[in-house]
Amino acid sequence: MSLSEAIKLTRQKALMSQEDFAGQLHVSLASITRWESGRSIPNISAMKSIKVFCLENNLPFETIETEWLTSRMESKK
């Protein structure tokens, strides 16, 4: 599963729109759109917010974390 798919699936499991998800994470709607389309990845601050969101909503964070780390390592090659 890609990072973009993992983020989208997490949002959908929470039954939230992109706009509501953005509000919960304190990021822009454009950020959510870029993440879910694979055009960008969350920064470390956003990842912390996603982790808190997952913990508070009893949603798995491991896949998002693993895919994010993989994406970061690939971009540094």
Buried (B, 14 or more C-beta within 10 A) or exposed (E): EEBBBBBBBBBEEBEBEBEBBBBBBEBEBEBBBBBBEBEBBBEEEBBEBBEEBBEEEEBEBEBBBEBBEEBEEEEEE
